[in-house]
């Protein structure tokens, strides 16, 4: 009765948290299984950024409680942001849940499961649901373990948790707590260990990743702690690529912009959240930058790396957003010419200042604006991808694609590429000639002399 399945909702931070929990459980003797139907313990690592994400997790938990009523030994746990946000109130809808664990208590999951299983083995009634959503100093340092994977090529590394920004629409400060950074030396050591195991690309993660260490480390010669960290990781032998997410526009000072020109492993790909192209809406959102400052950052990055790829986050239908506000967003969205974007319809999050703002935008207007930006994004992506046909791009080969018919990898610009290849190339950087494209994927063939596909 030790088979665990972890189902993850939401962002890359949640994926990394689930991976750390899985590693801790494996070290304790649990088996991590990919099949939900084959598990004895189901853990849902949840998201609260949008109501739809919470409802999806609640629906899955509701389905799982039916199994629990048939099999009382089955254990169901809810972890992460929704657990932190709702706590014991979740039991109103899900009274059969065994475990509710917040975002600063992931490392306690093995102990809690041991206790639940011991009670079952002794025939002792478990009693009330175990709920732990308390804050814990130093909890950011517990997200460091990885599940060893055969021929793992890429990895996420958590460097910072929490957020002090207080954006009007965002519940993250409530679910993740105040900004907390891990020690620089510990992060570098984790990256070195991953590189020694064959990882070639690392993505640094944080709620506001560019705020890393700002209260813990000194600026040295005008270089922020985050850029100091990038410099240290760039020097790791064996590592070939560095990415990071999610930053804040205010973190793109000159030292970070110039880092793209001097750190050869830092990929020419930037996720730069916009949220809105209207200064009026940005002020209402409590986003401390203007559309003009955003344009300046984009232009500066393109001066350093003309081939830079950009992705972004945009919220449509924020309270009070008029047609003119949206027109400004649409104009800036087109001008930046994003390669990828996560476009969200504003979702009321109880406990945020935006939830009680006047002039909430009707759902049908949100949907219309959402579709306009999605169409514009597709046009941008098609146009950029069309310029890549006939070129040869450096691709980090990750392995077979999901259908097992070809191999896949990513360019430095984070474009997915499918091509015919072989197992011995996994983990290698290889030139691939692009032969055709879709909106989201490139297709090509290896351009290595003497290499059989």
N, C-alpha and C positions, 0 to 999 in steps of 0.2 A: 504493500500500500504506500509506495514512495514515489510513484510516477507523477511528475508535475508538468502541466502545460501552462505557459504564460502567454496570454493574449494581450497585445499592446495596441493602444489607441493613441493617436496624436503624433507629436513631433519627434525629431531625432533625439532630443533629450530623453523622452520616454523610452525610446528604443535602447538607448545607452543604459538607463536605469534598469530596464528589464534584463539586459545582458549581465549587469553586475549582480542582480538578484539570482539569476541562473547560475553564475559562477559560485556564489556563496552556497547555494543549495547543493550543487555538485560536490563541493568540498565537504559538505556535511553528509554525503551519502545518498542524496536524492537523485533520481533519474529525470532528466529533462526530455520530454517526448514531444514530437512535432504534431501528433494527432490528438486533438481535443477529446475525441471519443475514447481514447486509450488511457486517459489520465485518472488518477485517484484524487488529485488536487488541482483545481483550476484557479489560477490567479489572473485577475483582470487588472492590468495597469492602465489607468484611465486618464482622460483629458477633460479639462473644463473650459477651454478657450471659447468654445461655442456650445450653445444649447444642444445642437444636433449631436455633437460628440458625446455629451453626457447621456442623452436619450438612447444612443446606440449601445453604450455600455450597460445602462440600466436594463435595456431589452435583453441583452445577452445574459445578464445575471438572472433575470426573471426566468429565462429558459433553463438555466443551470439549476435553479432551485427546484424545478420539477424533478430533475434527476436526484436531487438530494432527498426529496420526500420518498423516492423509491429506494434509495440507498443511503441510509443515515451516516454511513462511514465516509461518504464523499465529502470533501472539504472544499468550500468556496470562499475565496478571499478577494477583496477589492482594495487595490493599492493606488497610490499616486494622487493626482490633482483633484479628481472628484472626491476621493476619500478625504483629502485634506479640506476641501471646500465644504462638504456636507457633513462629514463626521457621522455621529450616531443618528442623525436625521435620516440617513439612508435606510435605516431599519424600519421606518414607516412604510416604505414601499417594498423592502427586501428583508423581512424579519428572519429569514433562514440563513443569512450570511454568517459565516464563522469568524471572519477576520476583516477588519478595516484598518489599513495602515497608511499614514500620510507620507508626504514627500521627504521628510527628514528622518524617517524610520525604516527605510528599505533594508538596512543592514540587520534589523531585528527580526526579519521574516523567518529565517531558519529557526531561531529560538521559539518563536510563536508556533510554528508548525510542529516542532518537536513536542511542545507542550500539549497541543491538540491531539496529536497521535498517541502520546503517552496516556492521556486521559481515555481515549478510545480503547487502547489495549487493556487498560485496567478496568474497563467497564464503568468508568466514572462519568456521570453526566457532565458535559462541558459547561452547561449553564449559559450565561449571557455571552453575547458576542464580544470578542476581544477588540477593543477600539484604542488605537494609539495614533493621535495626530499632534502630539506635543512637539514643540521645537526642541532641537538638540544642538548644542554648540559643537562645531567641528564635523557636523554630518556631511558637509561637502567633501570631506576627505575620505569618505567610505565608498564613493563611487570610483573604484580603481581596479577592480578585478574583472577579468575577461574570461569567457568560455574559450578554451583552446579549440580552434577550428583547423581542420586539415587544409593547408594551402590558403590560409587567409591572406587576402591582398590588401583590404582596406579595414580601417577601424575608426571608431569614434572615441574621443578622449574628453572627458568632462573636466573643465578647468575652473568653472565658476558657476555658482548657483544663486538664485534669488535676484530681486530687482528692486531698485529704489526710484524708478522713473515715475510711477503713478500716472500712467496714461489713463485718460478718462474711460476708455472702453475695455480696459484689460484687468483681468482677475488674477494674473500671475503673481503680483506682490502678495496677494492673500494666500495663494496655493503653494508658492515656493519660498516665501519669506524674504527677509532682507538680503541684500547683496553680500555674498561670501565667496572668497577665492581660496583655492588650494595653494599650498607652497610650490613655488616655481621648481625647486629641485625635485619634488615628488613627481610633478608632471613630466619633466624631462626624463626622469628614470623610467616612468611608465612607457613613454614613447620609445626609449632605447630598447626596452624589453620587447615591445611589439616589433620593432625593426629586426631584432635578433631572431624573432620567430617567423620572419618572412613578410611582415606587413610593409607595404611600399607606399601607402597613402594614408595620412591621418587627417581627420576632420576634428578640429577643436570646437567644443560645445560650451555654450553658456547662455543664460537668459539675455544678458547684454555682454557678449563675449569681449567686446572692445573695452569694457570697463575693468577688465581683469587687473587685480592687484593695485588699483589706484589708491587704496587706503593702506596698503601693506608694503609697497615698495616705492623707492624714490625714482623720480624721473632722472635719468642719467644722460647728460649732454643733450637734453631736449628729446630723449627717447622714452616713450611711455613704457610701463611695465609689460603691456601686451606685446609691443614690438620687441622688447627685450626677450620675451618668451619665444616669439617667432624666430629670432636670431639664434637662440639656443637649439631649437628644434631643427632649424635649417642646417645646422652643423652635424646632425646625427648621420653617421655613415649607414648606408643601406636604405635609408628613407629617400623616396624620390619626389613625393608631392605633399603639399600642405594646403588644407582648406580650413575655413572656419565659418561658424554660424551660431547664433544670429547676432549681428552687430547693431549698432545704432548710428545714424548719420553723424551725431555729434562726436563719435569716436574717431572719425576720419580726419585726424589732424595731419599735418605735413609729414610727420615721421612715418605714419602708416601708409600714406599715399606713396612716399618715396620707397618704402620697403618693397613695393611691387616691382620696382625697377632694379633693386639690388639683391633680393633674395631669390635665387634661381628656382628654389623648390616651391615657392608660393605661387599657386596657380593663378592665371589671369582670369579669375572668375570671382565676382563680387555679388553677394546677396545684400542689397541695400534697401531696407524697408522704406517705402514712401508713405503709405497709409492714405494720404490725400494730396492732391496738387493744389488745393485751395488754402491760402494763408489763413483765411477766416476759420475754416474747419480745422486746420492744424492747431490753431490756438485753442479751439474748443476741445480738441483731443488732448491738450496739454503736451504737444510735441514741440520741443524747443528748437525748431529750425524753420526756415521759410522755403518756399519753392525756389527762390533765387539761390539760397545757400545750397540746396540740393543740386541744382544745376551746376553750381561751381564745383561740387565734389565730383560729379560725373565727369565734367570736363577735365578736371585735374587728373583723375585716374586714367582717362583716355590719352592724355598727353604723355603719361608715363608708359602706358601699355595700350597702344592704339587698337590692338586686337581684343581688348577686354570684353568679356561676356558679363551681362548684368541680369540678375533676377531681383524680384521685389515682392513685397506684400502690399496689397491695397484693400481698403475697406470702402465699400459703396453703401450708400444709404445711412450714413452716420446721422444722428438726430440733427435736424436743421439744414441738412445738405440740400441746396437748391439746384435748379438746372444750371445756373451759372457756376456754382461750385463744382458740379460734376463736369461741366465743360472744361474747366481749368485742369481737373484731374486727367481728363481724356487727352487734352493737348499735351500735357507734360508726359503722360504715358507714351504717347506717340513719339514725342521728341527724343526721349531717352532710348527708344527702340529696344525694349527689353527682349531678352532671349527666353526668359521664363518668368512667370508670375503666379503668385498665389492670391487669387482674388476672392474676397469674402464678402458676403452680404452681412451687414451689421446685425449682430445678435445681442439682445439684451442680456447682460450678465448682472444678476442681483448683487448688490454690494458695491458696484462701481458708480462713479458720479454720472456717467452717461445714461444709466438706467432710468433716472428720473428727469432727464432733460425733456423740455417741451419739443414739439414739432418732430415726433417720431415719424420716420418715412414709411409709407405703405409698402407692404411686401411686394406688390406687383411692380412698383417703381424700382425697388432694389433689384429685382430679377431682371428688369429691362436694362438697367445700368450694368449689371454683372455681365449680361450677354454681349453688350457693346464692347466691353473691355476684353472679353474672351475672344471675340472675333478679331479685334485689333491685335491681340497677342498672337493669334494663329497667323495673321498676315505678316507680322514682324518675324516670327520664327521661320515661316516658309521663305521669306526673302533672304534671311541670313543663311539658312541651310542651302538654298540654291547656289549661293556663292562658293560653297564648299565642294561642290561636285567637280571632280577632276583634280582636287588637291590631295596631298598626302599629309595626314595628321598623326601625331604621336598619340598612341592609345595604350593605356594601362590595361592589360588583359586580365579580367577578373575570373573568367571561367565560362562554362556552357550557359547559354541563355535559358530562360524558363521552360521553353519547349524542348530543349535538348537537341535542336536541329543545327545550331551554329554556336559560335562563341561570341561573347560580348565583352566590352570594356568601355572606358570613358576617355574622352579627350581632356586636355587641360582646361578647356572651357566647359567641362561638365556635360558634354553631349554624349549620349549613348550611341555606341557603334556596334553593329552586328556584322560578322564576317565568318568565313570558313577558317578554322584553325586546328590546333591540336593541343593535347594536355600539357606537353612540355613547355608551352609558352605562357602558362598561367603565372602571373606575377611579373612578367616582363613588360618593358616598354617596347612597343613595336610600331613601325610605320604602316599605316593603312591608307590605301587609295580609296577615296570616296567615289562611289559609282552612281548611287541614287539616294534620294532622301524622302522622308515624310515630314510631317510637321514636328514630330517629337524624336525621330530616330534617324540615324545615318546608316547606310549599308555600303560595304566595300569589300576589298580583298587585301590580303597582306602584300606589302610591297618589299618583302625581304628576298633578296637574291638567294637562291639555293634552298629556300624553305618550302617544304611541301605543305599544302593546306590540309 
